[in-house]
Amino acid sequence: MTIFQFPQDFRWGTATASYQIEGAAQEGGRGVSIWDTFARTPGKVFNGDNGDVACDSYHRYEEDIELMKKLGINTYRFSIAWPRIIPDGDGEINREGLDFYHRFVDKLLEAGIEPFCTLYHWDLPQTLEDIGGWGNRRTVDAFVKYAEVIFKEFSGKINFWLTFNEPWCIAFLSNLLGIHAPGNKDLQTSINVAHGLLVAHGKAVQSFRRLGTTGQIGIAPNVCWAEPYSKSPEDQAACDRAIALNTDWFLDPIYKGSYPQFMVDWFEKAGATVPIQEGDMEIISQPIDLLGINYYTMGINRFNPEAGALQSEEVDMGLTKTDIGWPVESRGLYEFMHYLQKYGNVDVYITENGACINDDLENGKINDDRRIAYYEQHLTQIHRIINDGINLKGYMAWSLMDNFEWAEGYRMRFGLVHVDYRSLVRTPKESFYWYQNVIKNNWLETRI
Ligand SMILES: CCOCCOc1ccc(-c2cn(C[C@@H]3NC[C@@H](O)[C@H]3O)nn2)cc1
């Protein structure tokens, strides 16, 4: 057995997102989001599942906060649903939506839990998608207006802010691969979306500073760490492209004021260009205070000219997989965090990490040992990373509870707490109690 002690000020938390847990999709003045539309499009979401009810956290948030208190977390990452605040995307403010989040945030603060707020976690008002979504500058300006409403309302209550969750998913998973909403499958569209959200990010950071909003602000890319299947230069280049599209494509503009040229050249060969306007890169590269990093798995990749826009194919190496099919390999988190140092030793929070393990109730318990093993491996890497002097300041497990896992619907379960979607009864899993013990001790006791 080994004991890994964490820093005294290390933040322990969990993460969720509005569309995945709230439900009440037609309540409180909420408008329609692209995920309401996408989920109702036949064949897009497993079993035709949608977020109409989800975990009903809109009504059960006090019960959720009691679970957080029991878990012992001091930080809770959530997202605000833009369609609850400005239902048609760019028009009237919905006071009822603001009041809901005030009640929620006040309860969190009462419980001694730090709110860690994501402004955009994929639920774009449908009216803005109807005019071209993030590729239309009107959507960018509407986002800034929405962000300013939230900054003015919650400054002083919220001190940790993220503009966007997983920009690669927003741009490429959703507009090149078509797997998430709105489901486009076009390279130029996806590059336009990526650029639009980056400009929106930069403008929102400018507003954050101008309004004197309390706290720190950043963005949360999801990581793709890939290592070459062979020593061939082609396989290494295929890995470089896969890593860069999730990370450098977004963080180079933010930290360096320019896109990674080798990727710009790669896409130009495919006939796609970045729609940069005068002043965009200066706006995008507004200094930020922190980074959220979402890590789930890593890949062993090789060059394959038939393997999509990047010609980079992940090879199945026979590793243990979670129930969503992702290899369990915590080493990639350690390697990535050292890769990230090229942007400086910036303050980083792991804003998502977790395992899809679909164990169900057995005699009133959920013995999700595989999830415990996943967390033990990844928290061991977190300890190594901190010991290397990297400014890793906190960790939020994905997720507090089972919830709507996008195109996978409700069949894929990432929660520390089981949700019975018929009764909405919440049941802490064995991993909940394991994580509770880590938090209480502020140390990790490995079993080997
Ligand atoms: C067959 C081709 O496949 C291409 C890759 O397809 C995917 C799908 C899904 C993901 C994905 C899902 N998650 C978890 C979420 N993070 C945010 C939060 O809302 C969680 O629910 N992270 N990444 C990545 C890649």
The ligand as a Tripos MOL2 file, in Angstrom:
@<TRIPOS>MOLECULE
LIG
   25    27     1     0     0
SMALL
NO_CHARGES

@<TRIPOS>ATOM
      1 C1        -16.6820    6.7520  -33.7670 C.3       1 LIG1
      2 C2        -15.8800    8.0440  -33.8300 C.3       1 LIG1
      3 O1        -15.8350    8.6050  -32.5240 O.3       1 LIG1
      4 C3        -15.1730    9.8600  -32.5340 C.3       1 LIG1
      5 C4        -15.0270   10.3570  -31.1380 C.3       1 LIG1
      6 O2        -16.3420   10.4690  -30.5150 O.3       1 LIG1
      7 C5        -16.3760   11.0060  -29.2600 C.ar      1 LIG1
      8 C6        -17.5700   10.9200  -28.5550 C.ar      1 LIG1
      9 C7        -17.6380   11.4360  -27.2810 C.ar      1 LIG1
     10 C8        -16.5180   12.0270  -26.7180 C.ar      1 LIG1
     11 C9        -16.5520   12.5360  -25.3520 C.ar      1 LIG1
     12 C10       -17.5600   12.3730  -24.4370 C.ar      1 LIG1
     13 N1        -17.0810   12.9170  -23.3090 N.ar      1 LIG1
     14 C11       -17.7330   12.9490  -21.9900 C.3       1 LIG1
     15 C12       -18.3830   14.3230  -21.9150 C.3       1 LIG1
     16 N2        -17.3780   15.3880  -21.7710 N.3       1 LIG1
     17 C13       -18.1990   16.5350  -21.4240 C.3       1 LIG1
     18 C14       -19.3010   15.9880  -20.5620 C.3       1 LIG1
     19 O3        -20.5180   16.4960  -21.0230 O.3       1 LIG1
     20 C15       -19.2540   14.4690  -20.7210 C.3       1 LIG1
     21 O4        -20.5500   13.9310  -20.9420 O.3       1 LIG1
     22 N3        -15.8830   13.4490  -23.5220 N.ar      1 LIG1
     23 N4        -15.5380   13.1920  -24.7650 N.ar      1 LIG1
     24 C16       -15.3300   12.1350  -27.4390 C.ar      1 LIG1
     25 C17       -15.2530   11.6030  -28.7190 C.ar      1 LIG1
@<TRIPOS>BOND
     1     1     2 1
     2     2     3 1
     3     3     4 1
     4     4     5 1
     5     5     6 1
     6     6     7 1
     7     7     8 ar
     8     7    25 ar
     9     8     9 ar
    10     9    10 ar
    11    10    11 1
    12    10    24 ar
    13    11    12 ar
    14    11    23 ar
    15    12    13 ar
    16    13    14 1
    17    13    22 ar
    18    14    15 1
    19    15    16 1
    20    15    20 1
    21    16    17 1
    22    17    18 1
    23    18    19 1
    24    18    20 1
    25    20    21 1
    26    22    23 ar
    27    24    25 ar
@<TRIPOS>SUBSTRUCTURE
     1 LIG1         1 GROUP 0 **** ****
